[in-house]
Amino acid sequence: MFTCDYKTLTISFNNFFEANGDNLPEYGTFYLLELKNGRYTAGEWCPHNNCSKTNPTGSFVRGTGDSVDWSEVAKWHRLSRYDITECLEDENIGFINMIPEEESTYHVDFEGFNSFSDKDYPKNEQYCLLLLNDGSISAGRWDKFSETDGTFIHAPALCCIDPDEVWAWKALSPDDIFEREEAEEKERLREEELNKKPTKSKKLFKYGTDINVYYEKALEKLKEEYPWASIAQMKKCTPWEITPVHGRLVFGQTRSGWKNERIVDEWEEGSTSDEFIDYLCEYTKTTVANSNPEEKFKFGTDIKVYTDKAYKKVKKNYHWLTKEMLKKAWKYDIRQIDGDYEFIRQSSDSDTFYIENFSTAEDFIKCIEYDYENCALSNNDVISSYDVPFGHVDIHGWYLEQYRVYKLATGDYKVSVTAGNRSTGGSRDFFITPDCFKAKTYDEFLDRYQKIVPGNSFGLYKSDLLPDEKLKKFFGY
């Protein structure tokens, strides 16, 4: 470990180049920069395609979406050529001069370094000059994970320098990103202070500041039309709460921003308690209407009734399916949650369960059927396959990438269609039901087949498939 005292260390950088095009930086090289506004930062040079000495254009990249344009730079100095290991190993060193200083040479001194060993950490988004453990010099923007953890964003594609690699650091000049973060932090602290003793509108909170009182009053109105209504049903919609905002209590819905900051969407459709109660009725009405237990649990609350109906339906086409196979699939239940019965779905190998908010018994059974169908297909081995040939096929902005037919061990068939665009893609599997193969002719078979894999949805029409003799033979016709 270096023995130099970083607290009293001064580093002097000399021989800066003027950013005027006479001597351009090297592509992909990291530089210390003096900006035209007098501030200091650093970055990796990335010239534009039309960059030339007569028309220098490009930017110094500090991270993904973070760069300094050439037009903002006054001087630059290459950082990546240094190894100051020998200097830092000398405990008597207090001044390091980078390149011998000549008379009237422009230089910049940095002092007042900090170290993680002293529990000193940069502020979030602060751009820092870094002395690394391997003796090199770099820079990066501090990305705070917690009060005692983070990383330095170093260059494009979120390249990072871990704190364990850093011997000492020195904050460079504040920039727009850091100042914006500082302003946001001040606003957060101001908001916290204001919200310690929020004011309360008597007109808005006539019935007090317990949100459940307002839900109960709205529930009384809903029960006139929907006798089965409950607060649990109402709160399936994003719930409302009474919360402080800018130093006053409001009706609001809270969510987290991308930095996990608390964001409140304030109710602004009225100014009185009774208006909010009426709004709460309208806001939750659809959810309550779809929670009619007579429709939702028309077959009772014994889950076996629902799973048996799904199994019987799926078994007609997926004839190899057994209940033994289903033991490794999803599990289902009907439980009381907050006083109301709910459909429950959970993985066979997990204790975590999910509430399935289906409004009818039939919809829930369809959900079970879908799971059972996938379970059946995953328990039927592929014995052969055929890739249907095609040219350029545009499927509503997606492009067909693969259209593959599989023959399964039971003699059944499934089709896998893959499509994508420039940024994403996906595949879907379709089971070809035995009913399709009851067709006497291949022409009739394709008519039934296209109801399962329609051409307008998945790229290939009957007219595309009919001439393919290899596909016809693969299907057994």
Protein Blocks (a to p, Z undefined) as FASTA:
>chain_A
ZZbdfklpccddehiacdehjaccdehiacddddfkopacdddddddfklcfklgcdddd
fbehiacdfklpmbdcdfklpccklmmmpmkbcbdcehiadehiacdddehiacfklopa
cdehiacddddfkopacddddddfblmbccddfbghhiacdfklpmbdcdddddfklmmm
mmmmmmmmmmmmmmmmccddfklmmnojafklmmmmmmmmmmmmmmmbcfklmmmpccdd
dddeehiacdddddddfkopacddddfkbcbfklmmmmmmmmmmmmmmmmcfklmmmnoj
afklmmmmmmmmmmmmmmmbcfklmmmmccdddddeehiacdddddfkbcbdcddddfbf
klmmmmmmmmmmmmmmmmcccfbdcddddddddeehiacfbdcddddfkopacddddddd
fkbccdddddddfklmmpfbfklmmmmmmmmmgfklnopafklmmmmmklmmmnoZZ
